[in-house]
Each structure stands twice: as structure tokens, then as C-alpha cells.
Amino acid sequence: MSEWEILKIPKTNNKERILQALRSVLSNTNFVNDLKRVFICIDAYQAAIQKIGSSDSNVILAFPQAVTAIEDYNNKGEFPEHVEAFTPEELIAKFSEIYSNHNLRFNRFAWASLMVAFANHENWGFSSYMIPIVDFISSHPCLKSDVLEELNSSFKLSSLFEAEDWGEVIDENPAYGFAAALLQRGNLEFDIFIASLDFNNYTLETIDFLYARLRHSRYEFSMGRYPEAYNLLAEIPPELSPLVLVQRKLNILTAAVKTIDDPVVKDNILPGELDRALSLYPYDSHLLFLMADYVFSYEDQNRIVPQLIAILKLDPLNVKVFCLLGKQYLKEGLIFEANIIFQRLILLEPLN
């Protein structure tokens, strides 16, 4: 049988339609007595996706307004390429304009355009610009890594961070140490955060507020202060909280339950938050894994397998949930079924 016959749909290039077909055929498949059939269906799905290839005629530009915005900015002469002087104050003013522009802040080409203009005047030297740039970044940290890399390389900021007296500068201005770390190592957490947003649904002020909460919560979590870390995110209105913050909030609760013996969190707060999150994002793989992990860790033994199977029928590609199912099969003496799962997981993720 072809993959399309196994999935019971005509050939299509619609990835979501193929995934829906996989969920449909697995909804009536027995995950104990017909486990091999489960993986045959998953193989059919993967074969169908592979035949489609990675090309997608519906690619959407992440920031479609940005190209026009940059052109307008240039056409108005906002990036001065032929001026006699370009002071640090003027440079920071340009930074502020881009940073406050919804269409430009997260687009590297807007910042690169400014750098090109500045590169025409390398004879001005870089030293007088370095501290103003670091100062700007320390108070404007919501920037993507590619922009920070652009600034770091264009103004040769590494020479500042390697200077003998840089330690003294940080002692006087601790925020500069944070800015230097961003400029040197990038801002991966923010990259992930901004990529997860439906960008056009959030103002810059809201983005800055949410990311500040995320950073503060991460710090509290790193210090082992789980209630404080959780509350910082729980206080955000649900209509403003994107998926990435919902996931982080549940990560905190999951860690707290495993670390702190608090029956209220374990029996009420965590399952309640999981239910609410999955009502909003019913197919999110990470949330479904957290629910599966909760079921595996705290549910009555006779209810674990049915609930794990129900989760896998929603998310049949979730390797972590399959692993939990395999472990539960071992606990229940279903050695043959557990072996089928673990053999397939070895093929899927040999390093784990």
C-alpha cells in the first residue's frame, strides 16, 4: 500500500492535511495489540512529508512592511552617507528611531543600512562611540542576536571589552556587563521569544513588557525562587500571554512539583494550568509532553496508559511521550510492546 492509502487520503501537498489524516487513522488504532500498525502509519506520514519536499509556495516574509519601510527611510535621507560629521549623539538618535519603529527594530537590514552609512566615515574612529553604544544596549536590550552581532563587528566593540580597565567600567556601571554579554554572545532567549510571537498582534511596548517579565522570571527561577518566578508570568493577562510564556510558566510549575513537596501545587495548580493551556493550544507538543509527564508521575497506575495513548493520538510524533508509554509498558510487564517502542525510538533519536 502507498502512504496515501495507509493514511486514507488522496495525494496532497498540504502538510496540515497529512497530519490530520495521521491523527484520524490512529484514533481507531489499538496502541497495545496493534502497535506495529501505529508505526506503519507514522512511517506513511513521514514518507508523504518527504515526498512533498521543503519547498513551499506560500512562504510569507516575516516582516513584509520592513522592506518598504527601509526604502522610505533611505529615500528620505535618514541614513546620511555624505555628511561632514556624525557624532555619537547623532548615532544614538538613529538607534532610538529604529528601536522605536515597529517595522524596523527586529530587521537586521535596517540596522545594517545605518552601519553602511557609518562605514563611509571610518576616519572618525570608534573609541568615542563605544561607551554610548554599550549604554544604549544596556537600556534597550530587546534586540535580536543578528543586530547585536552587526553592532559588535561594525564598531569593533571587542577591543573595548578586552581593555584592561573594562573591569573598572563594569564596577561603576554593572548594567554595562549585561550589555557586553549580549553584544558578545547574542540574545538567544530573545530570538526564541520574538520568533514565537505573532508579531503584528503586539505593540513594541507590550513586547518589551513581556520580555522583561520573562527575564525577571528566569532570574528568580535560577535562584530557586519558584513561587516568584511563576507569579511574574501568572500575573500577565491571558490575552497578552503568548505560547512561549505559557510553556515557561508550566515548566516552572513542573520543576517546583518535583523539587518542593507542595500538594496544593501538585494536585490543584499544575493540573489546572495544564488544562487551561491545552484548551488554548491543544496540539502543542511541549504542553502535551508536560501533561504526559504529569500523568506518568502522579496519576493512578491503571489510568496512565489510556491517558498517554490519548495524548499520542493528538500528537503521534511526540517522541518523549512515546518514551513514557514504553516505560509504563515495562512497569506493567508488556515487554514485547515496550521493546517495539524503544527500538523505534532508537532509530528516531539514536543519541538519546
LOTORDO-593268 format. One record per residue (C-alpha): residue in one letter; x, y, z. Coordinates in pm, 1 decimal, m for minus. Each point is the difference from the previous one (the first is absolute). Last residue first. Layout:
N
ATOM | resn | xx | yy | zz
ATOM | A | X | Y | Z
...
# end
This chain:
352
ATOM | resn | xx | yy | zz
ATOM | N | 1912.0 | 982.9 | 2321.2
ATOM | L | 268.9 | 4.7 | m270.6
ATOM | P | m190.1 | m246.7 | m221.2
ATOM | E | m310.3 | 218.2 | m20.8
ATOM | L | m242.4 | m145.6 | m255.7
ATOM | L | 167.7 | m337.9 | m40.7
ATOM | I | 43.4 | m43.2 | 376.0
ATOM | L | m360.0 | 112.8 | 46.3
ATOM | R | m115.7 | m278.9 | m230.7
ATOM | Q | 181.2 | m265.0 | 202.3
ATOM | F | m134.6 | 155.4 | 320.3
ATOM | I | m360.0 | m21.4 | m118.4
ATOM | I | 17.2 | m356.5 | m123.7
ATOM | N | 180.2 | m105.3 | 319.7
ATOM | A | m275.2 | 151.4 | 215.2
ATOM | E | m261.5 | m199.9 | m191.1
ATOM | F | 191.0 | m326.4 | 48.7
ATOM | I | 71.0 | 69.4 | 368.1
ATOM | L | m358.3 | 76.4 | 102.3
ATOM | G | 78.7 | m70.1 | 366.1
ATOM | E | m197.8 | 292.8 | 138.7
ATOM | K | 309.4 | 195.9 | 100.0
ATOM | L | 153.8 | m70.0 | m340.4
ATOM | Y | m313.5 | 129.4 | m173.4
ATOM | Q | 30.0 | 313.8 | 213.8
ATOM | K | 354.9 | 56.7 | m118.4
ATOM | G | m106.1 | m43.5 | m363.0
ATOM | L | m285.5 | 247.3 | 50.1
ATOM | L | 243.1 | 250.8 | 148.8
ATOM | C | 227.8 | m40.6 | m301.8
ATOM | F | m295.2 | 46.5 | m235.5
ATOM | V | m71.1 | 325.7 | 183.0
ATOM | K | 355.6 | 117.7 | m60.3
ATOM | V | m10.8 | m95.7 | m368.0
ATOM | N | m307.5 | 213.2 | m70.8
ATOM | L | m78.2 | m80.4 | m363.3
ATOM | P | m349.1 | m134.9 | 72.7
ATOM | D | m118.0 | 328.8 | 158.3
ATOM | L | m376.6 | m22.3 | 51.7
ATOM | K | m7.6 | m379.5 | m10.0
ATOM | L | 311.7 | 8.7 | 215.2
ATOM | I | m186.6 | 189.5 | 272.5
ATOM | A | m282.1 | m255.0 | 5.4
ATOM | I | 259.4 | m278.6 | 17.3
ATOM | L | 161.2 | 164.9 | 303.3
ATOM | Q | m342.0 | 27.9 | 164.7
ATOM | P | m91.5 | m364.8 | m62.5
ATOM | V | 343.4 | m117.1 | 125.4
ATOM | I | m2.7 | 205.4 | 322.1
ATOM | R | m347.9 | m79.5 | 131.6
ATOM | N | 67.5 | m334.6 | 171.3
ATOM | Q | 308.4 | 141.2 | 169.7
ATOM | D | m182.7 | 291.1 | 164.2
ATOM | E | 147.1 | 328.7 | m123.2
ATOM | Y | 301.9 | 172.6 | 155.2
ATOM | S | 315.9 | m52.4 | m204.8
ATOM | F | m130.1 | m140.4 | m328.6
ATOM | V | m299.8 | 234.8 | m6.9
ATOM | Y | 218.5 | 302.3 | 78.9
ATOM | D | 252.7 | m101.7 | m265.0
ATOM | A | m281.2 | m45.3 | m251.2
ATOM | M | m132.1 | 349.3 | 79.6
ATOM | L | 348.5 | 143.0 | m38.5
ATOM | F | 36.2 | m189.1 | m327.6
ATOM | L | m329.3 | 141.8 | m125.7
ATOM | L | 116.2 | 350.1 | 88.4
ATOM | H | 322.9 | m54.3 | m193.7
ATOM | S | m172.7 | m145.6 | m303.6
ATOM | D | m260.2 | 274.4 | m37.7
ATOM | Y | m311.5 | m161.2 | m144.4
ATOM | P | m269.0 | 129.2 | 237.6
ATOM | Y | 139.8 | 356.7 | 29.2
ATOM | L | m274.1 | 205.0 | 170.5
ATOM | S | m181.3 | m283.4 | 178.1
ATOM | L | 341.7 | m154.6 | 48.9
ATOM | A | 113.5 | 297.6 | 206.5
ATOM | R | m310.7 | m2.2 | 217.0
ATOM | D | 29.5 | m372.3 | 71.0
ATOM | L | 370.5 | 28.1 | 78.5
ATOM | E | m60.6 | 295.9 | 233.0
ATOM | G | m261.8 | m198.6 | 191.6
ATOM | P | 225.1 | m306.5 | 18.4
ATOM | L | 283.9 | 216.1 | 140.5
ATOM | I | m206.5 | 203.0 | 250.2
ATOM | N | m213.4 | m273.6 | 152.2
ATOM | D | 161.5 | m330.9 | 91.7
ATOM | K | 369.2 | 76.8 | m33.7
ATOM | V | m6.0 | 368.7 | 95.7
ATOM | V | m231.9 | m61.5 | 296.8
ATOM | P | 192.0 | m314.6 | 95.0
ATOM | D | 324.6 | 194.9 | 52.6
ATOM | D | 308.3 | m219.8 | 39.8
ATOM | I | 248.4 | 223.8 | m179.9
ATOM | T | 241.2 | m123.8 | m266.0
ATOM | K | m206.4 | m209.4 | m241.8
ATOM | V | m305.2 | 222.3 | 44.6
ATOM | A | 211.7 | 313.1 | m43.8
ATOM | A | 154.9 | m129.6 | m323.1
ATOM | T | m343.4 | m65.8 | m146.8
ATOM | L | m124.7 | 340.3 | 117.7
ATOM | I | 295.1 | 177.4 | m160.2
ATOM | N | m37.5 | m189.4 | m327.4
ATOM | L | m369.1 | 90.1 | 6.6
ATOM | K | 78.6 | 372.0 | 14.7
ATOM | R | 261.0 | m40.0 | m274.7
ATOM | Q | m250.1 | m170.1 | m230.0
ATOM | V | m259.1 | 273.4 | 56.2
ATOM | L | 273.6 | 257.1 | m62.2
ATOM | V | 91.8 | m161.1 | m334.6
ATOM | L | m367.9 | m29.8 | m95.9
ATOM | P | m63.9 | 373.1 | 18.8
ATOM | S | m143.6 | 174.7 | 309.1
ATOM | L | m185.4 | 320.0 | m88.4
ATOM | E | m356.3 | m138.8 | m3.0
ATOM | P | 79.0 | m199.4 | 313.8
ATOM | P | 82.5 | 317.6 | 200.5
ATOM | I | 354.7 | m25.5 | 141.6
ATOM | E | m10.5 | m66.6 | 375.6
ATOM | A | 77.7 | m370.3 | m54.5
ATOM | L | 334.3 | 91.8 | m157.2
ATOM | L | 148.3 | 189.3 | 294.6
ATOM | N | m188.4 | m234.5 | 232.4
ATOM | Y | 189.2 | m306.5 | m124.8
ATOM | A | 348.6 | 141.1 | 55.6
ATOM | E | m100.0 | 132.9 | 344.5
ATOM | P | m146.5 | m336.2 | 100.3
ATOM | Y | 306.6 | m186.3 | m136.3
ATOM | R | 272.2 | 190.7 | 183.8
ATOM | G | 281.2 | m242.4 | m77.1
ATOM | M | 243.8 | 277.1 | m95.0
ATOM | S | m9.8 | m108.0 | m365.0
ATOM | F | m381.0 | 22.3 | 15.5
ATOM | E | 16.7 | 358.0 | 127.2
ATOM | Y | 233.8 | 89.9 | m286.9
ATOM | R | m220.7 | m169.5 | m260.0
ATOM | S | m302.6 | 186.0 | 137.0
ATOM | H | 179.4 | 333.7 | m32.1
ATOM | R | 97.8 | m78.1 | m358.3
ATOM | L | m353.7 | m112.0 | m96.1
ATOM | R | m157.8 | 300.3 | 169.9
ATOM | A | 232.3 | 235.4 | m188.4
ATOM | Y | m85.4 | m189.6 | m318.5
ATOM | L | m371.6 | 51.7 | 54.0
ATOM | F | 37.0 | 372.8 | 70.7
ATOM | D | 227.4 | 59.5 | m299.6
ATOM | I | m239.3 | m186.2 | m228.8
ATOM | T | m293.7 | 196.4 | 139.5
ATOM | E | 173.8 | 333.5 | m58.4
ATOM | L | 98.7 | m109.3 | m349.7
ATOM | T | m366.2 | m61.9 | m77.5
ATOM | Y | m116.6 | m355.5 | m44.8
ATOM | N | m235.0 | m161.1 | m252.5
ATOM | N | 230.4 | 67.6 | m295.0
ATOM | F | 273.3 | m222.2 | 144.2
ATOM | D | m196.6 | m320.5 | 34.6
ATOM | L | 262.8 | m94.2 | 252.6
ATOM | S | 215.9 | m312.4 | 12.8
ATOM | A | 288.1 | 152.8 | m195.7
ATOM | I | 15.0 | 285.7 | 252.6
ATOM | F | 50.0 | m237.3 | 294.7
ATOM | I | 249.5 | m227.7 | m172.0
ATOM | D | 216.2 | 294.8 | m104.4
ATOM | F | m46.4 | 152.2 | 348.4
ATOM | E | 142.2 | m309.7 | 164.7
ATOM | L | 280.5 | m11.3 | m256.3
ATOM | N | 122.5 | 353.5 | 69.9
ATOM | G | 351.8 | 5.2 | m139.0
ATOM | R | 325.7 | m106.6 | 155.6
ATOM | Q | 220.8 | 308.0 | m39.3
ATOM | L | m254.9 | 280.5 | m28.3
ATOM | L | m233.2 | m158.7 | 253.0
ATOM | A | 282.1 | m59.3 | 249.8
ATOM | A | 120.6 | 358.6 | m46.4
ATOM | A | m349.1 | 131.1 | 75.3
ATOM | F | m18.4 | m205.9 | 321.1
ATOM | G | 343.9 | 125.1 | 107.9
ATOM | Y | m106.5 | 354.6 | m81.6
ATOM | A | m287.3 | m33.1 | 248.8
ATOM | P | 258.5 | m22.7 | 278.2
ATOM | N | 111.5 | 363.3 | m59.4
ATOM | E | 277.6 | 100.6 | 243.4
ATOM | D | 127.4 | m354.6 | 46.4
ATOM | I | m55.4 | m62.3 | m371.1
ATOM | V | 231.8 | 289.2 | m89.5
ATOM | E | 262.9 | m128.3 | 244.0
ATOM | G | m6.9 | m339.2 | m168.6
ATOM | W | 45.1 | 168.2 | m338.3
ATOM | D | 326.3 | 158.0 | 119.8
ATOM | E | 226.3 | m256.3 | m163.7
ATOM | A | m176.1 | 19.9 | m336.1
ATOM | E | m145.2 | m324.0 | m138.1
ATOM | F | m361.6 | 124.3 | 11.5
ATOM | L | 95.8 | 319.2 | m184.3
ATOM | S | 193.9 | m185.8 | m270.1
ATOM | S | m298.5 | m229.4 | m43.9
ATOM | L | m206.9 | 306.6 | m91.0
ATOM | K | 140.8 | 11.7 | m351.1
ATOM | F | m269.7 | 246.8 | m106.4
ATOM | S | m132.7 | m198.9 | m294.0
ATOM | S | 64.2 | m339.0 | 160.5
ATOM | N | m189.8 | 64.1 | 323.4
ATOM | L | m280.6 | 191.9 | m165.6
ATOM | E | m67.5 | m265.4 | m261.6
ATOM | E | 27.7 | m276.5 | 259.9
ATOM | L | m260.2 | 179.3 | 210.8
ATOM | V | m230.2 | 24.1 | m301.3
ATOM | D | 43.0 | m371.1 | m78.6
ATOM | S | m65.0 | m88.7 | 364.7
ATOM | K | m339.8 | 165.4 | 12.2
ATOM | L | m61.9 | 311.4 | 206.2
ATOM | C | m212.5 | 57.5 | 309.4
ATOM | P | 289.8 | 124.7 | 216.1
ATOM | H | m63.2 | 376.0 | m27.1
ATOM | S | 136.1 | 147.3 | 326.6
ATOM | S | 327.2 | m196.5 | 1.2
ATOM | I | 9.3 | 15.0 | m379.7
ATOM | F | 6.1 | 380.9 | 0.4
ATOM | D | 276.2 | 13.9 | 261.7
ATOM | V | 205.9 | m245.9 | m202.6
ATOM | I | m47.9 | 219.9 | m307.0
ATOM | P | 86.5 | 319.5 | 191.6
ATOM | I | 310.0 | m176.2 | 142.4
ATOM | M | 128.7 | m102.6 | m343.8
ATOM | Y | m64.0 | 312.6 | m206.0
ATOM | S | 294.8 | 213.5 | 116.0
ATOM | S | 239.8 | m288.8 | m61.1
ATOM | F | m109.4 | m74.0 | m356.5
ATOM | G | 201.3 | 230.3 | m220.8
ATOM | W | m128.5 | 285.9 | m218.9
ATOM | N | 214.7 | m131.1 | m284.5
ATOM | E | m248.8 | m282.3 | m36.6
ATOM | H | m237.7 | 243.2 | m167.3
ATOM | N | m150.7 | m203.7 | m281.1
ATOM | A | m53.5 | m277.7 | 250.2
ATOM | F | m261.3 | 216.9 | 173.4
ATOM | A | m235.3 | m13.1 | m296.6
ATOM | V | 50.7 | m373.9 | m27.8
ATOM | M | m72.7 | m36.8 | 372.3
ATOM | L | m328.0 | 184.4 | m37.2
ATOM | S | m107.1 | m227.1 | m281.5
ATOM | A | 105.7 | m297.6 | 212.5
ATOM | W | m240.9 | 112.9 | 274.0
ATOM | A | m293.4 | m2.1 | m241.0
ATOM | F | 127.1 | m320.1 | m159.9
ATOM | R | 0.6 | m182.2 | 332.5
ATOM | N | m377.3 | 26.9 | 34.7
ATOM | F | m123.2 | m26.1 | 356.8
ATOM | R | m23.7 | 374.0 | 66.4
ATOM | L | m121.2 | 100.7 | m345.1
ATOM | N | m371.4 | m55.1 | m42.5
ATOM | H | m104.6 | 90.5 | 356.1
ATOM | N | 220.7 | 310.2 | 1.0
ATOM | S | 118.6 | 98.7 | 350.1
ATOM | Y | 333.6 | m179.1 | m36.4
ATOM | I | 60.1 | 152.5 | m343.2
ATOM | E | m47.5 | 354.9 | 126.4
ATOM | S | 200.5 | m67.5 | 316.1
ATOM | F | 293.8 | m134.1 | m199.4
ATOM | K | m10.2 | 311.2 | m218.1
ATOM | A | 15.6 | 218.1 | 313.1
ATOM | I | 286.7 | m215.3 | 125.0
ATOM | L | 192.0 | 78.8 | m320.0
ATOM | E | m73.9 | 370.8 | 23.8
ATOM | E | 128.0 | 9.1 | 359.1
ATOM | P | 312.1 | m189.2 | m101.5
ATOM | T | 64.5 | 271.0 | m260.0
ATOM | F | m18.6 | m36.2 | m373.5
ATOM | A | 189.4 | 280.3 | m170.6
ATOM | E | 52.2 | 122.3 | m354.0
ATOM | V | m301.7 | m177.8 | m140.5
ATOM | H | m0.2 | m214.8 | m311.0
ATOM | E | m162.6 | m328.9 | 90.8
ATOM | P | m272.4 | 130.7 | 228.3
ATOM | F | m256.4 | m277.3 | 71.4
ATOM | E | m322.9 | 198.9 | 39.3
ATOM | G | 29.8 | 133.1 | m350.9
ATOM | K | m373.1 | m23.6 | m60.4
ATOM | N | 62.1 | m265.9 | m261.4
ATOM | N | 188.6 | m209.1 | 256.8
ATOM | Y | m284.2 | m8.5 | 251.0
ATOM | D | m253.1 | m63.6 | m275.3
ATOM | E | 207.9 | m293.0 | m125.1
ATOM | I | 31.8 | m135.0 | 354.8
ATOM | A | m376.2 | 24.9 | 53.3
ATOM | T | m70.8 | m168.2 | m331.9
ATOM | V | 219.1 | m295.8 | 92.5
ATOM | A | m135.5 | m7.7 | 354.6
ATOM | Q | m366.4 | m24.1 | m88.5
ATOM | P | 30.1 | m368.3 | m95.7
ATOM | F | 153.3 | m92.2 | 338.0
ATOM | A | 11.6 | m379.5 | 15.2
ATOM | L | m32.5 | m35.2 | m376.0
ATOM | I | m258.7 | m269.4 | m62.9
ATOM | V | 88.9 | m319.0 | m184.2
ATOM | N | m309.3 | m133.9 | m171.5
ATOM | S | 172.5 | m178.2 | m287.5
ATOM | D | 165.7 | m236.7 | 243.5
ATOM | S | 304.0 | m203.8 | m88.3
ATOM | S | 115.2 | m237.2 | 272.7
ATOM | G | m95.0 | m317.5 | m178.2
ATOM | I | m349.7 | m133.0 | m63.9
ATOM | K | 138.5 | m349.9 | m33.2
ATOM | Q | 157.5 | 24.0 | 345.4
ATOM | I | m334.8 | 96.3 | 156.0
ATOM | A | m167.2 | m304.1 | m154.2
ATOM | A | 279.2 | m231.9 | 114.1
ATOM | Q | m19.2 | 142.4 | 353.9
ATOM | Y | m376.7 | m56.3 | 11.1
ATOM | A | 32.7 | m353.8 | m133.2
ATOM | D | 266.2 | m75.5 | 261.8
ATOM | I | m238.1 | 126.6 | 269.0
ATOM | C | m272.0 | m227.9 | m134.7
ATOM | I | 234.0 | m299.3 | 1.8
ATOM | F | 101.3 | 102.7 | 351.4
ATOM | V | m355.7 | m28.8 | 129.3
ATOM | R | m50.0 | m324.9 | m190.2
ATOM | K | 288.8 | m149.9 | 194.3
ATOM | L | m181.8 | 91.2 | 320.6
ATOM | D | m305.8 | m206.6 | m90.8
ATOM | N | m78.3 | m176.7 | 327.9
ATOM | V | 115.4 | 280.8 | 227.4
ATOM | F | m46.0 | 332.2 | m181.6
ATOM | N | m330.1 | m114.3 | m153.9
ATOM | T | m75.6 | 212.9 | m306.6
ATOM | N | m329.2 | 186.8 | m42.0
ATOM | S | 134.0 | 351.3 | 71.8
ATOM | L | 319.4 | m97.4 | m179.9
ATOM | V | m165.2 | 28.7 | m341.2
ATOM | S | m136.7 | 345.5 | 81.1
ATOM | R | 315.7 | 138.4 | 160.0
ATOM | L | 197.4 | m101.2 | m308.2
ATOM | A | m260.7 | 159.8 | m226.7
ATOM | Q | 20.6 | 323.4 | 199.7
ATOM | L | 377.4 | m3.9 | m47.7
ATOM | I | m43.8 | m41.9 | m375.8
ATOM | R | m250.6 | 286.9 | m13.2
ATOM | E | 242.2 | 220.1 | 194.8
ATOM | K | 275.6 | m77.3 | m247.8
ATOM | N | m211.3 | 95.3 | m303.9
ATOM | N | 182.4 | m128.7 | m306.5
ATOM | T | m267.9 | m259.8 | m67.1
ATOM | K | m43.0 | m354.3 | m126.7
ATOM | P | m345.9 | m132.0 | 78.4
ATOM | I | m70.9 | m99.5 | 361.8
ATOM | K | m29.8 | m330.8 | 183.1
ATOM | L | 329.7 | 31.0 | 192.2
ATOM | I | 96.9 | m353.1 | m102.3
ATOM | E | m124.0 | 62.2 | m354.1
ATOM | W | 198.5 | 322.1 | m20.6
ATOM | E | 315.2 | m169.9 | 127.4
ATOM | S | m33.4 | m257.7 | m276.5
ATOM | M | m114.4 | m353.0 | 68.5
# end
